Amino acid sequence: MKAINLNPIIPVRTAPSEQSEQSTQLLFGELFEAIVENEKWCAVCNATDKYEGFVSKNMVTFISDSDYELLQEMPKTILSKPIAQVRDMGTNEKMFLPMGSFLYQFYDNFFTLLDREYEVLGGDMPTYELNDLPQLAQSLLNAPYLWGGKTVFGVDCSGFVQTVFSVCGKSLPRDASQQVAEGETICFLSEAEAGDVAFFENEEGKIVHVGILLDAQRIIHASCSVRVSLLDNYGILNADGGYSHKLRIIKRIR
């Protein structure tokens, strides 16, 4: 069955239980396929990054196949503010949407989704391209860390990178271990540019962390919170002179 998220955020879990781990989130306007598991849960697959998991059935809005296909082809804008308030023009109800939300047929601060029209409040929305990655990433500074999170309300390292790239017009996979397959390898840190993506490994050689370079000495990443850290050829430096993450590879994703 085809579906869309009309909530600001839907938690996606690893198992059909409120006690299970959150693995990712569906943001407002994201399309997905849903299979009803029981009266409480649906198994879902995100249409954009193909990530799978389980969501509460009462948060799912089912739509027809024709509406799903129409929305997939419809022009959309990715919300570029860390958070924005929108107003339903029909009911006059307001809600807050996070960066990364999908706004369909967006024009002059209005957008249309199915039979609803919305207004984005609070002034014009800036637009970003891939060259603007460092600037956009810094707009999320101090967002708290949340495993499986993708927004300013809580974000993990790969969710942070995925959302920032999405706003700049580039779709990436959800996890760092998948994102590392994208782009062109940069052989030396000294050759890195702002906006390049650094990946880090654990003792077993598994990719476990990712962040966006601000230059060849600084990285912005989600670790405890979204923050800027120093790095060198070995990895991310701690305040005490040690290392928190071991550098594996740098990629230029354009």
C-alpha positions in Angstrom: 0.0 0.0 0.0 1.2 3.5 -0.8 1.4 6.2 2.0 2.6 9.6 2.9 3.7 11.3 6.2 1.5 14.3 7.1 3.0 14.5 10.6 6.2 16.6 11.3 8.1 13.4 12.2 7.3 9.7 12.3 9.7 7.5 14.3 10.8 4.4 12.3 11.7 1.5 14.6 13.7 -1.7 14.1 10.7 -3.9 15.4 7.0 -3.4 15.8 7.1 -2.2 19.4 7.3 1.2 21.2 10.2 -0.2 23.2 12.3 -1.0 20.1 15.1 1.1 18.9 14.5 4.1 16.5 16.5 3.5 13.4 15.4 6.5 11.4 12.6 9.0 10.9 10.1 9.9 8.2 9.7 13.6 7.7 6.7 15.6 6.6 5.8 14.9 3.0 7.9 11.8 2.5 6.4 9.0 0.5 6.7 5.4 1.5 5.3 2.0 1.0 3.5 0.3 3.9 2.4 -3.2 4.7 0.0 -3.5 7.5 1.4 -5.9 10.1 -1.5 -5.8 12.6 -3.9 -3.3 14.1 -1.0 -1.2 15.5 2.0 -1.4 13.2 3.0 -1.1 9.6 6.3 -2.3 7.9 7.5 0.6 5.7 10.0 1.3 3.0 11.0 5.0 2.4 10.5 5.9 -1.3 13.7 8.1 -1.4 16.4 6.1 0.4 14.7 2.6 0.5 15.3 2.4 4.3 13.0 -0.1 6.0 11.5 -0.3 9.5 8.2 -0.2 11.4 5.9 2.7 12.2 2.8 3.1 14.3 -0.2 2.5 12.0 -2.2 5.5 13.4 0.5 7.9 12.1 0.2 6.6 8.5 -1.9 8.3 5.8 -2.6 5.8 3.0 -3.0 7.2 -0.5 -4.0 5.8 -3.9 -1.4 4.5 -6.3 -2.3 7.3 -8.7 -1.7 10.0 -6.1 1.6 8.3 -5.1 2.8 8.4 -8.7 1.6 12.0 -9.1 3.4 13.1 -6.0 6.6 11.3 -7.0 6.7 13.3 -10.3 5.5 16.6 -8.8 8.1 19.4 -8.2 9.1 19.6 -4.6 11.2 21.8 -2.4 13.1 20.6 0.6 12.5 22.8 3.7 15.8 24.6 4.3 15.2 26.3 7.6 16.1 24.3 10.8 12.4 24.6 11.8 9.5 26.4 10.2 5.9 27.0 11.2 3.3 26.3 8.5 -0.4 27.0 8.4 -3.1 24.8 6.9 -5.1 27.3 4.8 -8.3 25.2 5.1 -8.4 24.7 8.9 -6.1 27.5 10.0 -4.2 25.0 12.2 -0.5 25.5 12.5 2.4 23.1 13.0 6.2 23.1 13.1 8.1 21.2 10.4 11.8 20.3 10.5 14.5 20.9 7.9 14.3 18.1 5.3 10.5 18.2 5.0 9.0 17.8 1.5 7.0 20.8 0.2 5.1 20.1 -3.0 4.5 22.7 -5.7 6.2 25.3 -3.4 5.9 28.9 -4.6 6.0 32.3 -2.9 5.8 30.6 0.6 2.8 28.4 -0.3 2.7 24.7 -1.1 0.0 22.2 -2.0 -0.2 18.6 -0.8 -3.1 16.4 -2.0 -6.2 18.5 -1.3 -4.6 20.8 1.2 -2.8 24.2 0.8 -0.3 25.4 3.3 1.5 28.7 4.0 5.1 28.7 5.3 5.2 31.5 8.0 8.2 33.6 9.0 9.5 35.1 5.8 11.2 33.8 2.7 13.0 30.4 2.7 16.6 30.4 1.6 17.8 28.1 -1.2 21.1 26.2 -1.1 23.3 24.3 -3.5 26.1 21.8 -2.9 28.7 24.6 -2.6 26.7 25.9 0.4 27.0 22.7 2.4 29.2 24.1 5.1 27.0 27.2 5.6 23.8 25.1 5.8 25.4 22.5 8.1 26.3 25.2 10.6 22.7 26.3 10.9 22.2 23.0 12.9 24.9 23.7 15.4 24.1 22.4 18.9 21.2 20.3 17.8 21.1 17.4 20.3 22.3 13.9 19.3 19.6 11.3 18.8 20.1 7.8 17.5 18.0 7.5 14.3 17.2 11.3 14.3 17.3 13.5 11.2 16.2 16.9 12.5 17.2 19.9 14.7 15.1 18.2 17.5 17.6 15.4 17.5 20.0 14.0 14.9 22.6 11.3 14.4 25.8 11.6 12.3 24.5 10.1 9.1 21.0 11.6 9.5 22.7 15.0 9.8 24.7 14.5 6.6 21.7 13.0 4.7 19.4 15.9 5.6 22.0 18.6 4.8 22.7 17.1 1.4 19.0 16.7 0.7 18.4 20.4 1.2 21.2 21.1 -1.2 19.6 18.9 -3.9 21.6 15.6 -3.4 19.9 12.4 -2.2 22.1 10.1 -0.1 21.5 6.8 1.6 20.6 6.8 5.2 23.6 5.1 7.0 27.3 6.1 7.0 28.2 2.6 5.8 26.1 3.2 2.7 27.0 6.9 2.2 30.7 6.0 1.9 30.0 4.3 -1.5 29.1 7.7 -2.9 31.4 10.2 -4.6 35.1 10.5 -5.5 37.9 9.6 -3.1 40.2 12.3 -1.9 43.6 10.7 -1.2 45.0 13.3 1.2 43.5 15.5 3.9 45.6 18.4 2.6 43.6 18.2 -0.7 40.2 18.3 1.0 37.8 21.1 0.4 34.9 22.6 2.4 31.9 20.3 1.8 33.8 17.1 1.4 32.6 14.2 3.6 34.9 12.4 6.0 34.2 8.8 7.2 35.5 7.1 10.3 36.0 3.5 11.3 36.0 1.4 14.5 38.6 -1.2 15.5 37.0 -3.8 13.2 37.3 -1.5 10.2 33.5 -0.8 10.0 32.4 2.7 9.0 30.6 4.1 12.1 30.8 7.9 11.9 30.6 10.6 9.3 30.8 14.4 9.1 31.2 17.4 6.7 34.5 19.2 6.4 34.6 23.0 6.9 38.2 23.0 5.7 41.2 20.6 6.0 41.4 21.1 9.8 37.8 21.3 10.9 34.8 19.0 10.7 31.1 19.6 11.6 29.5 16.4 12.8 26.8 15.0 15.2 28.5 13.6 18.3 26.8 14.4 21.6 25.5 17.3 19.6 26.1 18.9 16.2 29.5 20.5 16.8 32.7 21.6 15.1 35.9 19.6 15.9 39.5 19.7 14.8 40.9 16.7 12.8 44.1 15.6 11.3 45.3 12.7 9.2 44.5 10.2 12.0 41.1 11.4 13.1 39.0 13.7 15.2 40.8 15.3 18.1 39.5 15.4 21.6 40.1 18.4 23.9 42.6 16.3 25.9 44.7 15.6 22.8 43.4 12.1 22.1 41.2 11.0 19.3 37.4 10.2 19.4 37.1 8.8 15.8 39.7 7.2 13.5 39.7 8.6 9.9 39.1 6.1 7.2 38.4 8.0 4.0 37.4 11.3 2.5 34.9 11.6 -0.3 33.8 14.4 -2.6 30.1 14.0 -3.2 28.7 16.2 -6.0 
